[in-house]
Amino acid sequence: IYWRGEPLRVLSLAALTGAPQAHHARRVPAVVVGHGERNCALLVDRLVGREEGIVKPLGPLLEPLGLYAGAVVGGEGRVRLVLDAAWLLTASMGRPRPRRPLGPAESQRPRILLVDDSLSVRTHLSRILRSNGWEVRVAADGRAALEQALTNSFDLVLTDLEMPRMHGFDLMERLRAEPRYAGIPIVVLSSRAGRKHRERARQLGAADFLAKPVNRDVLLARLRAQLSHSRSK
């Protein structure tokens, strides 16, 4: 498919979501999806119209889906999920996130625990991390993160500092006391990036410290470096 003189990669929405594939006789409707400077063509069953609305972030139970950026409420009160353009563009480049239980090879993807008390920050950062092909779990504070860490295994923890119930420093101290988390990289991402906070994080075993707001490319590069170093040990 060509659009504005440029060839587009073609994706099937049914294949991405696991829905039944509709059979079209001659023509298949397609929607051009763009993110940044990249575009792809998304094959759909039919086009039903156009609406404008405010995209609301998904709740904690739906955040891990990855395929969806949020939801809007239509004029008749029905909730509609909004596809994540960044995820679709990642899929169009041949790196789609699996929509089924992970097999042995797929389970080798890095698993990251993202901890931040801001829903908007969690949504934004998890979208960035998932677009890089990583598996992401989120927690709204240190205590929730510790509960997840003790019942799961993670390759890296990315945490804020100032949070309710359990501070980021307390979380780091508790994690370092657990044998399985004694050596995994913990990266701090906080607006409290003064010398005192950086030194305290270093003393508790932080592998890196990033100040908010952080550039997307800088964040991914620093996390890749930590994951690569950790796996080479």
MIDOSE-1310 file (N, C-alpha, C; in nm, 2 decimals, decimal comma, always signed):
residues 233
iywr	+0,08/-0,12/+0,00/+0,00/+0,00/+0,00/+0,09/+0,12/+0,00; +0,05/+0,22/-0,09/+0,13/+0,35/-0,09/+0,04/+0,46/-0,04; +0,10/+0,55/+0,04/+0,02/+0,66/+0,09/+0,11/+0,79/+0,08; +0,07/+0,89/+0,01/+0,14/+1,01/-0,02/+0,28/+0,98/-0,08
gepl	+0,28/+0,88/-0,17/+0,40/+0,84/-0,24/+0,49/+0,75/-0,16; +0,46/+0,71/-0,04/+0,55/+0,63/+0,04/+0,48/+0,49/+0,07; +0,56/+0,38/+0,06/+0,51/+0,25/+0,09/+0,48/+0,24/+0,24; +0,37/+0,17/+0,27/+0,34/+0,15/+0,41/+0,34/+0,00/+0,44
rvls	+0,39/-0,03/+0,56/+0,37/-0,17/+0,61/+0,22/-0,19/+0,65; +0,18/-0,31/+0,63/+0,04/-0,34/+0,65/+0,02/-0,44/+0,77; -0,07/-0,40/+0,86/-0,11/-0,48/+0,97/-0,25/-0,51/+0,97; -0,29/-0,63/+1,02/-0,43/-0,67/+1,04/-0,47/-0,65/+1,19
laal	-0,57/-0,57/+1,21/-0,62/-0,55/+1,35/-0,67/-0,68/+1,41; -0,73/-0,76/+1,32/-0,78/-0,89/+1,37/-0,67/-0,98/+1,42; -0,56/-0,98/+1,34/-0,44/-1,06/+1,38/-0,38/-1,01/+1,51; -0,37/-0,88/+1,53/-0,31/-0,83/+1,65/-0,39/-0,85/+1,77
tgap	-0,52/-0,85/+1,76/-0,61/-0,87/+1,88/-0,66/-1,01/+1,90; -0,63/-1,10/+1,80/-0,68/-1,24/+1,81/-0,83/-1,25/+1,77; -0,89/-1,15/+1,71/-1,03/-1,16/+1,68/-1,05/-1,23/+1,55; -1,17/-1,29/+1,52/-1,19/-1,36/+1,39/-1,17/-1,27/+1,28
qahh	-1,11/-1,32/+1,17/-1,07/-1,24/+1,05/-1,20/-1,24/+0,96; -1,24/-1,12/+0,92/-1,35/-1,11/+0,83/-1,30/-1,14/+0,69; -1,39/-1,19/+0,61/-1,36/-1,22/+0,47/-1,41/-1,11/+0,37; -1,33/-1,05/+0,30/-1,37/-0,94/+0,21/-1,35/-0,99/+0,07
arrv	-1,45/-0,96/-0,02/-1,44/-1,01/-0,16/-1,33/-0,95/-0,24; -1,33/-0,81/-0,24/-1,23/-0,74/-0,33/-1,15/-0,64/-0,25; -1,22/-0,55/-0,17/-1,15/-0,44/-0,11/-1,16/-0,46/+0,04; -1,05/-0,42/+0,10/-1,03/-0,43/+0,25/-1,01/-0,29/+0,30
pavv	-1,10/-0,24/+0,39/-1,08/-0,10/+0,45/-0,95/-0,10/+0,53; -0,88/+0,02/+0,52/-0,76/+0,04/+0,60/-0,75/+0,18/+0,65; -0,69/+0,19/+0,77/-0,67/+0,32/+0,84/-0,52/+0,34/+0,85; -0,48/+0,46/+0,81/-0,34/+0,50/+0,82/-0,31/+0,55/+0,96
vghg	-0,22/+0,48/+1,03/-0,19/+0,52/+1,17/-0,05/+0,57/+1,17; -0,03/+0,69/+1,24/+0,10/+0,75/+1,24/+0,14/+0,78/+1,38; +0,28/+0,78/+1,40/+0,34/+0,81/+1,53/+0,47/+0,87/+1,50; +0,50/+1,00/+1,53/+0,63/+1,06/+1,49/+0,63/+1,07/+1,34
ernc	+0,74/+1,02/+1,28/+0,76/+1,02/+1,14/+0,72/+0,89/+1,07; +0,67/+0,79/+1,15/+0,64/+0,66/+1,09/+0,49/+0,64/+1,08; +0,46/+0,56/+0,97/+0,31/+0,53/+0,95/+0,30/+0,39/+0,91; +0,18/+0,33/+0,93/+0,15/+0,20/+0,88/+0,00/+0,20/+0,84
allv	-0,04/+0,09/+0,77/-0,18/+0,08/+0,73/-0,24/-0,03/+0,81; -0,35/-0,01/+0,88/-0,41/-0,10/+0,97/-0,54/-0,15/+0,90; -0,55/-0,28/+0,86/-0,66/-0,34/+0,80/-0,77/-0,36/+0,90; -0,89/-0,32/+0,87/-1,01/-0,33/+0,96/-1,13/-0,39/+0,89
drlv	-1,23/-0,43/+0,96/-1,35/-0,49/+0,90/-1,43/-0,38/+0,83; -1,45/-0,27/+0,90/-1,53/-0,16/+0,83/-1,50/-0,03/+0,90; -1,53/+0,08/+0,83/-1,52/+0,22/+0,89/-1,65/+0,27/+0,92; -1,67/+0,30/+1,05/-1,81/+0,34/+1,10/-1,82/+0,49/+1,12
gree	-1,72/+0,57/+1,11/-1,73/+0,71/+1,13/-1,61/+0,77/+1,20; -1,62/+0,90/+1,24/-1,51/+0,97/+1,30/-1,57/+1,04/+1,42; -1,49/+1,04/+1,53/-1,53/+1,11/+1,66/-1,41/+1,17/+1,72; -1,44/+1,28/+1,80/-1,33/+1,34/+1,88/-1,37/+1,33/+2,02
givk	-1,27/+1,31/+2,10/-1,29/+1,29/+2,25/-1,16/+1,30/+2,32; -1,17/+1,31/+2,45/-1,06/+1,31/+2,54/-1,02/+1,17/+2,58; -0,89/+1,13/+2,56/-0,85/+1,00/+2,59/-0,81/+0,99/+2,74; -0,87/+0,90/+2,81/-0,85/+0,88/+2,95/-0,76/+0,76/+2,97
plgp	-0,66/+0,77/+3,06/-0,57/+0,65/+3,09/-0,65/+0,53/+3,14; -0,60/+0,41/+3,11/-0,66/+0,29/+3,15/-0,63/+0,27/+3,30; -0,72/+0,20/+3,37/-0,69/+0,17/+3,51/-0,58/+0,07/+3,53; -0,53/+0,04/+3,65/-0,42/-0,05/+3,67/-0,44/-0,19/+3,62
llep	-0,56/-0,24/+3,62/-0,59/-0,37/+3,57/-0,57/-0,38/+3,42; -0,59/-0,27/+3,34/-0,58/-0,28/+3,20/-0,46/-0,22/+3,14; -0,38/-0,15/+3,23/-0,25/-0,09/+3,18/-0,16/-0,19/+3,11; -0,14/-0,31/+3,16/-0,05/-0,40/+3,10/-0,09/-0,45/+2,96
lgly	-0,21/-0,42/+2,91/-0,25/-0,46/+2,78/-0,15/-0,41/+2,67; -0,10/-0,29/+2,68/-0,01/-0,24/+2,59/-0,06/-0,20/+2,46; -0,15/-0,27/+2,40/-0,21/-0,25/+2,27/-0,29/-0,12/+2,27; -0,34/-0,08/+2,39/-0,43/+0,03/+2,40/-0,37/+0,15/+2,48
agav	-0,39/+0,27/+2,42/-0,33/+0,39/+2,49/-0,43/+0,45/+2,59; -0,55/+0,41/+2,59/-0,65/+0,47/+2,68/-0,79/+0,44/+2,63; -0,89/+0,52/+2,68/-1,03/+0,50/+2,64/-1,10/+0,63/+2,63; -1,20/+0,64/+2,55/-1,29/+0,76/+2,54/-1,43/+0,71/+2,56
vgge	-1,51/+0,81/+2,61/-1,65/+0,78/+2,62/-1,73/+0,84/+2,51; -1,80/+0,76/+2,43/-1,87/+0,81/+2,31/-2,00/+0,89/+2,35; -2,06/+0,95/+2,25/-2,17/+1,04/+2,28/-2,29/+0,96/+2,34; -2,30/+0,83/+2,31/-2,41/+0,75/+2,37/-2,37/+0,69/+2,50
grvr	-2,25/+0,72/+2,55/-2,21/+0,67/+2,68/-2,13/+0,55/+2,68; -2,10/+0,49/+2,56/-2,03/+0,37/+2,55/-1,88/+0,40/+2,56; -1,80/+0,31/+2,62/-1,66/+0,33/+2,64/-1,59/+0,26/+2,52; -1,50/+0,33/+2,45/-1,43/+0,28/+2,34/-1,28/+0,28/+2,37
lvld	-1,21/+0,17/+2,35/-1,07/+0,16/+2,37/-1,00/+0,23/+2,25; -0,89/+0,30/+2,28/-0,81/+0,37/+2,18/-0,68/+0,30/+2,16; -0,65/+0,26/+2,04/-0,53/+0,19/+2,01/-0,40/+0,28/+2,03; -0,30/+0,21/+2,07/-0,17/+0,28/+2,10/-0,09/+0,29/+1,97
aawl	-0,08/+0,40/+1,91/-0,01/+0,42/+1,78/+0,14/+0,37/+1,79; +0,21/+0,40/+1,90/+0,34/+0,36/+1,92/+0,36/+0,21/+1,92; +0,26/+0,14/+1,98/+0,27/-0,01/+1,98/+0,25/-0,06/+1,84; +0,15/+0,00/+1,77/+0,12/-0,05/+1,63/+0,25/-0,03/+1,54
ltas	+0,31/+0,08/+1,56/+0,43/+0,11/+1,47/+0,54/+0,01/+1,51; +0,55/-0,03/+1,64/+0,65/-0,13/+1,68/+0,62/-0,26/+1,61; +0,49/-0,30/+1,61/+0,45/-0,42/+1,55/+0,47/-0,42/+1,40; +0,46/-0,31/+1,34/+0,48/-0,30/+1,19/+0,62/-0,32/+1,16
mgrp	+0,71/-0,29/+1,25/+0,86/-0,31/+1,23/+0,90/-0,46/+1,26; +0,80/-0,54/+1,29/+0,83/-0,68/+1,31/+0,86/-0,72/+1,45; +0,82/-0,63/+1,55/+0,85/-0,66/+1,69/+0,72/-0,65/+1,77; +0,61/-0,72/+1,73/+0,49/-0,70/+1,80/+0,49/-0,77/+1,94
rprr	+0,42/-0,71/+2,03/+0,41/-0,78/+2,16/+0,31/-0,89/+2,15; +0,35/-1,01/+2,21/+0,26/-1,13/+2,19/+0,13/-1,10/+2,26; +0,02/-1,15/+2,19/-0,11/-1,15/+2,25/-0,16/-1,28/+2,30; -0,06/-1,36/+2,34/-0,09/-1,50/+2,39/+0,01/-1,53/+2,50
plgp	-0,01/-1,64/+2,58/+0,09/-1,67/+2,68/+0,23/-1,68/+2,62; +0,33/-1,63/+2,69/+0,47/-1,63/+2,64/+0,52/-1,77/+2,64; +0,59/-1,81/+2,53/+0,66/-1,93/+2,51/+0,80/-1,92/+2,57; +0,88/-2,03/+2,57/+1,01/-2,03/+2,63/+1,10/-1,92/+2,58
aesq	+1,10/-1,90/+2,44/+1,19/-1,80/+2,39/+1,14/-1,66/+2,42; +1,01/-1,64/+2,41/+0,95/-1,50/+2,44/+0,97/-1,46/+2,58; +0,97/-1,56/+2,68/+0,98/-1,52/+2,82/+1,12/-1,47/+2,85; +1,21/-1,46/+2,76/+1,34/-1,41/+2,78/+1,34/-1,25/+2,77
rpri	+1,23/-1,20/+2,73/+1,22/-1,05/+2,72/+1,25/-0,99/+2,86; +1,32/-0,88/+2,87/+1,34/-0,82/+3,00/+1,21/-0,78/+3,07; +1,20/-0,81/+3,20/+1,08/-0,77/+3,28/+1,12/-0,65/+3,37; +1,04/-0,55/+3,35/+1,07/-0,42/+3,43/+0,96/-0,39/+3,52
llvd	+0,99/-0,36/+3,64/+0,89/-0,31/+3,74/+0,90/-0,16/+3,75; +0,79/-0,09/+3,71/+0,79/+0,06/+3,71/+0,71/+0,10/+3,83; +0,77/+0,19/+3,91/+0,71/+0,24/+4,03/+0,69/+0,39/+4,03; +0,57/+0,44/+4,03/+0,55/+0,58/+4,04/+0,41/+0,61/+4,09
dsls	+0,39/+0,71/+4,18/+0,26/+0,73/+4,23/+0,17/+0,81/+4,14; +0,22/+0,86/+4,03/+0,14/+0,94/+3,93/+0,09/+0,85/+3,82; -0,04/+0,84/+3,80/-0,10/+0,75/+3,70/-0,06/+0,80/+3,56; -0,05/+0,93/+3,54/-0,01/+0,98/+3,41/+0,13/+0,94/+3,37
vrth	+0,22/+0,95/+3,48/+0,36/+0,91/+3,46/+0,37/+0,76/+3,43; +0,30/+0,68/+3,51/+0,31/+0,54/+3,48/+0,26/+0,50/+3,34; +0,15/+0,57/+3,30/+0,10/+0,54/+3,17/+0,19/+0,58/+3,06; +0,25/+0,70/+3,07/+0,35/+0,75/+2,97/+0,47/+0,66/+2,97
lsri	+0,53/+0,64/+3,08/+0,66/+0,56/+3,08/+0,64/+0,41/+3,04; +0,53/+0,35/+3,09/+0,50/+0,21/+3,05/+0,48/+0,20/+2,90; +0,42/+0,30/+2,84/+0,40/+0,30/+2,69/+0,54/+0,31/+2,62; +0,63/+0,39/+2,67/+0,76/+0,40/+2,61/+0,84/+0,27/+2,63
lrsn	+0,83/+0,21/+2,75/+0,91/+0,09/+2,77/+0,85/-0,03/+2,69; +0,72/-0,04/+2,68/+0,66/-0,15/+2,60/+0,69/-0,13/+2,45; +0,70/-0,01/+2,41/+0,73/+0,01/+2,26/+0,87/-0,04/+2,23; +0,95/-0,06/+2,33/+1,09/-0,11/+2,31/+1,09/-0,26/+2,32
gwev	+0,97/-0,33/+2,34/+0,96/-0,47/+2,34/+0,98/-0,53/+2,48; +0,98/-0,45/+2,58/+1,00/-0,50/+2,72/+0,87/-0,53/+2,78; +0,87/-0,63/+2,88/+0,75/-0,66/+2,96/+0,75/-0,57/+3,08; +0,64/-0,50/+3,10/+0,63/-0,40/+3,21/+0,52/-0,43/+3,31
rvaa	+0,55/-0,43/+3,44/+0,45/-0,43/+3,54/+0,46/-0,29/+3,61; +0,35/-0,24/+3,66/+0,34/-0,11/+3,73/+0,30/-0,12/+3,87; +0,34/-0,03/+3,95/+0,30/-0,02/+4,09/+0,29/+0,13/+4,13; +0,19/+0,16/+4,21/+0,16/+0,30/+4,25/+0,24/+0,35/+4,37
dgra	+0,31/+0,26/+4,44/+0,39/+0,31/+4,55/+0,49/+0,20/+4,59; +0,57/+0,23/+4,68/+0,68/+0,13/+4,72/+0,62/+0,00/+4,78; +0,52/+0,01/+4,86/+0,46/-0,11/+4,92/+0,40/-0,20/+4,81; +0,33/-0,15/+4,72/+0,27/-0,23/+4,61/+0,38/-0,29/+4,52
aleq	+0,49/-0,21/+4,50/+0,60/-0,26/+4,43/+0,67/-0,38/+4,50; +0,68/-0,37/+4,63/+0,75/-0,47/+4,70/+0,66/-0,60/+4,70; +0,53/-0,59/+4,71/+0,44/-0,70/+4,70/+0,46/-0,77/+4,56; +0,47/-0,69/+4,46/+0,49/-0,75/+4,32/+0,62/-0,82/+4,31
altn	+0,73/-0,75/+4,37/+0,86/-0,81/+4,35/+0,88/-0,94/+4,43; +0,81/-0,95/+4,54/+0,82/-1,08/+4,62/+0,74/-1,19/+4,56; +0,65/-1,17/+4,47/+0,57/-1,27/+4,40/+0,60/-1,29/+4,26; +0,70/-1,21/+4,20/+0,74/-1,22/+4,06/+0,89/-1,20/+4,06
sfdl	+0,94/-1,21/+3,94/+1,08/-1,19/+3,92/+1,10/-1,08/+3,81; +1,19/-0,98/+3,84/+1,21/-0,87/+3,75/+1,36/-0,86/+3,72; +1,39/-0,81/+3,60/+1,53/-0,78/+3,56/+1,58/-0,64/+3,59; +1,48/-0,55/+3,61/+1,52/-0,41/+3,64/+1,40/-0,35/+3,71
vltd	+1,43/-0,26/+3,81/+1,33/-0,18/+3,88/+1,36/-0,03/+3,85; +1,26/+0,04/+3,80/+1,26/+0,18/+3,77/+1,17/+0,25/+3,87; +1,22/+0,33/+3,96/+1,14/+0,38/+4,07/+1,15/+0,53/+4,09; +1,04/+0,59/+4,13/+1,03/+0,73/+4,18/+1,08/+0,72/+4,33
lemp	+1,10/+0,84/+4,39/+1,14/+0,84/+4,53/+1,02/+0,88/+4,62; +0,96/+0,99/+4,60/+0,86/+1,04/+4,69/+0,72/+0,98/+4,66; +0,68/+0,88/+4,74/+0,55/+0,81/+4,71/+0,48/+0,78/+4,85; +0,35/+0,77/+4,85/+0,28/+0,73/+4,97/+0,31/+0,59/+5,01
rmhg	+0,28/+0,56/+5,13/+0,29/+0,42/+5,19/+0,44/+0,38/+5,21; +0,52/+0,38/+5,10/+0,66/+0,34/+5,11/+0,74/+0,43/+5,02; +0,84/+0,50/+5,07/+0,93/+0,58/+4,99/+1,02/+0,50/+4,90; +1,07/+0,56/+4,80/+1,16/+0,49/+4,70/+1,28/+0,44/+4,77
fdlm	+1,34/+0,51/+4,86/+1,46/+0,47/+4,94/+1,43/+0,35/+5,02; +1,31/+0,35/+5,09/+1,27/+0,23/+5,17/+1,26/+0,11/+5,08; +1,20/+0,13/+4,96/+1,18/+0,02/+4,87/+1,31/-0,04/+4,83; +1,41/+0,05/+4,79/+1,54/+0,00/+4,75/+1,61/-0,08/+4,86
erlr	+1,60/-0,03/+4,99/+1,66/-0,10/+5,10/+1,59/-0,24/+5,12; +1,46/-0,25/+5,11/+1,39/-0,38/+5,12/+1,43/-0,47/+5,01; +1,44/-0,42/+4,89/+1,47/-0,51/+4,77/+1,62/-0,56/+4,78; +1,71/-0,48/+4,82/+1,85/-0,52/+4,84/+1,87/-0,62/+4,95
aepr	+1,77/-0,63/+5,04/+1,78/-0,73/+5,14/+1,73/-0,87/+5,10; +1,67/-0,87/+4,98/+1,62/-1,00/+4,92/+1,73/-1,05/+4,83; +1,77/-1,18/+4,85/+1,88/-1,23/+4,77/+1,87/-1,22/+4,62; +1,74/-1,25/+4,57/+1,72/-1,25/+4,43/+1,73/-1,11/+4,37
yagi	+1,72/-1,00/+4,45/+1,72/-0,87/+4,40/+1,85/-0,79/+4,45; +1,94/-0,87/+4,50/+2,07/-0,81/+4,55/+2,15/-0,75/+4,44; +2,14/-0,81/+4,32/+2,23/-0,77/+4,21/+2,16/-0,71/+4,09; +2,02/-0,70/+4,09/+1,96/-0,65/+3,97/+1,97/-0,50/+3,97
pivv	+1,97/-0,44/+3,85/+1,98/-0,29/+3,85/+1,85/-0,22/+3,90; +1,87/-0,13/+3,99/+1,76/-0,04/+4,03/+1,79/+0,10/+3,98; +1,70/+0,16/+3,90/+1,73/+0,29/+3,84/+1,63/+0,39/+3,91; +1,67/+0,50/+3,96/+1,59/+0,60/+4,01/+1,55/+0,71/+3,91
lssr	+1,42/+0,74/+3,90/+1,38/+0,85/+3,82/+1,29/+0,94/+3,90; +1,35/+1,06/+3,93/+1,28/+1,15/+4,03/+1,31/+1,29/+4,00; +1,21/+1,38/+4,04/+1,23/+1,52/+4,02/+1,32/+1,58/+4,14; +1,34/+1,50/+4,24/+1,43/+1,53/+4,35/+1,57/+1,48/+4,32
agrk	+1,64/+1,55/+4,23/+1,76/+1,50/+4,18/+1,88/+1,58/+4,23; +1,87/+1,63/+4,35/+1,99/+1,70/+4,41/+2,10/+1,61/+4,45; +2,21/+1,67/+4,49/+2,32/+1,58/+4,53/+2,29/+1,49/+4,65; +2,21/+1,54/+4,75/+2,18/+1,46/+4,87/+2,10/+1,34/+4,83
hrer	+2,00/+1,35/+4,74/+1,92/+1,24/+4,70/+2,00/+1,14/+4,61; +2,09/+1,19/+4,52/+2,17/+1,11/+4,44/+2,27/+1,02/+4,53; +2,33/+1,09/+4,63/+2,42/+1,02/+4,71/+2,35/+0,91/+4,80; +2,23/+0,94/+4,85/+2,16/+0,84/+4,92/+2,12/+0,72/+4,84
arql	+2,08/+0,75/+4,71/+2,04/+0,64/+4,62/+2,16/+0,56/+4,59; +2,28/+0,62/+4,57/+2,40/+0,54/+4,55/+2,43/+0,45/+4,66; +2,42/+0,50/+4,78/+2,45/+0,42/+4,90/+2,36/+0,30/+4,92; +2,24/+0,32/+4,87/+2,14/+0,21/+4,88/+2,15/+0,11/+4,76
gaad	+2,24/+0,14/+4,67/+2,27/+0,05/+4,56/+2,20/+0,08/+4,43; +2,16/+0,21/+4,41/+2,10/+0,24/+4,28/+2,21/+0,23/+4,17; +2,17/+0,17/+4,06/+2,27/+0,16/+3,95/+2,28/+0,28/+3,86; +2,17/+0,37/+3,86/+2,17/+0,49/+3,79/+2,06/+0,58/+3,85
flak	+2,07/+0,71/+3,81/+1,98/+0,81/+3,87/+1,95/+0,91/+3,75; +1,82/+0,92/+3,72/+1,77/+1,01/+3,61/+1,68/+1,11/+3,67; +1,69/+1,23/+3,62/+1,60/+1,34/+3,67/+1,48/+1,36/+3,58; +1,37/+1,38/+3,64/+1,25/+1,41/+3,57/+1,25/+1,56/+3,53
pvnr	+1,19/+1,59/+3,41/+1,15/+1,50/+3,30/+1,27/+1,44/+3,23; +1,25/+1,32/+3,18/+1,36/+1,26/+3,11/+1,33/+1,24/+2,96; +1,43/+1,26/+2,88/+1,41/+1,24/+2,73/+1,39/+1,09/+2,71; +1,30/+1,06/+2,61/+1,27/+0,92/+2,58/+1,39/+0,84/+2,54
dvll	+1,47/+0,89/+2,45/+1,59/+0,82/+2,40/+1,70/+0,80/+2,51; +1,71/+0,90/+2,59/+1,81/+0,89/+2,70/+1,76/+0,78/+2,80; +1,63/+0,78/+2,83/+1,58/+0,68/+2,92/+1,60/+0,54/+2,87; +1,57/+0,52/+2,74/+1,58/+0,38/+2,69/+1,73/+0,34/+2,68
arlr	+1,82/+0,44/+2,64/+1,96/+0,41/+2,63/+2,02/+0,37/+2,77; +1,98/+0,44/+2,87/+2,04/+0,41/+3,00/+1,98/+0,28/+3,06; +1,86/+0,25/+3,03/+1,80/+0,12/+3,08/+1,86/+0,00/+3,00; +1,88/+0,02/+2,87/+1,94/-0,08/+2,79/+2,08/-0,11/+2,84
aqls	+2,16/-0,01/+2,87/+2,29/-0,03/+2,93/+2,29/-0,11/+3,06; +2,20/-0,08/+3,14/+2,19/-0,15/+3,27/+2,15/-0,29/+3,25; +2,06/-0,32/+3,16/+2,01/-0,46/+3,14/+2,13/-0,54/+3,07; +2,20/-0,47/+2,98/+2,31/-0,54/+2,91/+2,42/-0,57/+3,01
hsrs	+2,45/-0,48/+3,10/+2,56/-0,50/+3,20/+2,52/-0,61/+3,30; +2,39/-0,61/+3,34/+2,34/-0,71/+3,43/+2,34/-0,85/+3,37; +2,31/-0,86/+3,25/+2,30/-0,99/+3,19/+2,44/-1,05/+3,15; +2,54/-0,96/+3,14/+2,68/-1,00/+3,11/+2,75/-1,05/+3,23
k	+2,70/-1,04/+3,35/+2,77/-1,08/+3,47/+2,77/-1,23/+3,48
